[in-house]
Amino acid sequence: MNTEIFSLPLKRLTTAKMKSAKELLLSIWDFYRDGFRNMTWGRPLIWLILLKIFILFAILRLFFFKPAMRGLTDEQKSELVGAHLTEKTLSHTDTLTFN
């Protein structure tokens, strides 16, 4: 295994000649880009993760997580939330017994 490939970006990160944050970000980008190029399973795993995230947030939201307060004004929304918060608070304090 060629260790020179992995040490080159680290040398750039630790040099005292670094002048700006832009150079730092570029050297970090180079480090990760080179790392992903040398992976054998990296790309398929990244695509699998992105697909799962898309399914979780896009597809499931369309079918299961409908907006509960759609069509309400801001005042109606705030009253509804306030009522639910105080209702839960009151129901929890009613079950407490003080001796």
VENRAJO-V473248 format. One record per helix or strand. SS is the DSSP state (H for helix, E for strand). FROM is the first residue (numbers start at 1). TO is the last residue. If there is no record, write none. Layout:
((SS	FROM	TO) (SS	FROM	TO))
This chain:
((H	4	14) (H	21	37) (H	42	63) (H	74	94))
